[in-house]
Amino acid sequence: MNAYVAVTDYDWYSFLSQQDEVDEVNFWQPRPWGGRFGVLRRGEPLLFKLKAPHNAIAGGGFFESYADLPLSLAWDAFGVKNGAPDRQAVWDRIARLRRERPAWYEDFTIGCIIEVQSHDVRNGLLLRSDLHRLFDTGYITVTPDYHVEASSRMRDDFNDGENYLRLHGKKIIVPEERALRPSPEALQWHNEKKFRG
């Protein structure tokens, strides 16, 4: 399985992170890529890295498809899921990124990377694959104050688990910027609903 880290600007990310019920996004590129995005296959992770000064992975989802589309069609299909409040704001951003000032009626063709089940970074943790499986299945959790809890059920369920139980009580490293830290509410939900404590 591949993953791809794509660089994006804070405005696109910030706007989308404030929207409710975002189940897909159009991670558009200001210029088309010739009809294909050969880096990922459908279902592989696409992560968003913010440009300086943030320089952090801020979210991600799963690659669905790629298409070269006129902006008008991309707006009709995705609306605010293009990362802006209206079509004109997207048009202005494309013109700025292309360093062009075309006629107002120009319908730019852009590269559209469609991503589904988008996740905000505050609803995720960057974990090693084995720890990710344990987290998803409830054998480890992270408390709202960012400490690891490991379930003693690993001893029985796996006939082992001692290496993972040593993580119990350890504090995880979180970003300095509060807005990029895992959500305490999401962690509390995981503690209450998923953890096999």
HUFENFEN-V301234 format. One record per residue. SS is DSSP state (H for helix, E for strand, L for the rest). PHI is phi as a letter, one per 20 degrees, with the letter a starting at -180 (* if undefined). NEAR is the number of other C-alpha atoms within 10 Angstrom. Layout:
SS & PHI & NEAR
SS & PHI & NEAR
//
This chain:
L & * & 7
L & d & 10
E & c & 15
E & c & 15
E & d & 14
E & d & 14
E & e & 15
E & c & 19
L & e & 13
H & f & 16
H & f & 13
H & g & 17
H & f & 19
H & f & 13
H & f & 15
H & f & 21
H & f & 18
L & e & 10
L & e & 11
L & e & 7
L & l & 9
L & e & 16
L & d & 12
E & b & 19
E & c & 24
E & d & 22
E & e & 22
E & f & 23
E & d & 17
L & f & 20
L & c & 15
L & f & 19
L & d & 15
L & n & 11
L & n & 12
L & b & 14
L & c & 16
L & e & 8
L & f & 11
L & c & 18
L & d & 15
L & g & 13
L & n & 16
L & e & 17
E & f & 20
E & c & 25
E & d & 23
E & d & 21
E & d & 20
E & f & 21
L & f & 14
L & g & 11
L & e & 7
L & f & 13
L & l & 10
L & b & 16
E & f & 19
E & d & 23
E & r & 21
E & r & 23
E & a & 21
E & c & 22
E & f & 27
E & d & 19
E & a & 17
E & c & 23
E & b & 19
E & e & 19
E & c & 18
E & f & 16
H & g & 24
H & g & 15
H & f & 12
H & f & 21
H & f & 19
H & f & 11
H & f & 12
H & d & 14
H & l & 17
H & f & 19
H & f & 21
H & e & 26
L & n & 23
L & b & 20
L & f & 13
L & b & 12
H & f & 18
H & f & 13
H & f & 13
H & f & 20
H & g & 20
H & f & 14
H & f & 16
H & f & 21
H & g & 16
H & f & 12
H & f & 12
H & e & 12
L & l & 9
L & c & 10
L & c & 11
L & f & 10
L & f & 7
L & f & 9
L & e & 7
L & g & 13
L & d & 14
L & g & 17
E & e & 19
E & c & 20
E & e & 25
E & d & 27
E & d & 19
E & e & 22
E & c & 24
E & d & 20
E & l & 15
E & f & 21
E & c & 18
E & f & 21
H & g & 21
H & f & 19
H & d & 15
L & b & 16
L & c & 16
L & e & 11
L & c & 10
L & g & 8
H & g & 9
H & f & 9
H & f & 15
H & f & 16
H & f & 13
H & f & 17
H & f & 20
H & f & 13
L & e & 13
L & n & 18
L & e & 24
E & c & 28
E & b & 28
E & c & 25
L & f & 20
L & g & 17
L & e & 13
L & m & 19
E & d & 16
E & e & 19
E & c & 24
E & d & 26
L & f & 19
L & f & 18
H & f & 15
H & f & 18
H & g & 13
H & e & 9
H & f & 10
H & d & 9
L & l & 9
L & a & 13
L & n & 17
H & g & 13
H & f & 8
H & f & 19
H & f & 19
L & f & 12
L & f & 15
L & g & 17
L & n & 14
L & f & 13
E & e & 14
L & e & 13
L & e & 9
L & c & 13
L & f & 10
L & f & 8
L & f & 9
H & g & 10
H & f & 11
H & d & 18
L & e & 18
L & g & 22
L & f & 20
H & g & 16
H & f & 13
H & f & 16
H & f & 22
H & f & 17
H & g & 14
H & f & 19
H & f & 19
H & e & 12
H & d & 10
L & d & 17
L & f & 21
L & e & 17
L & g & 14
//
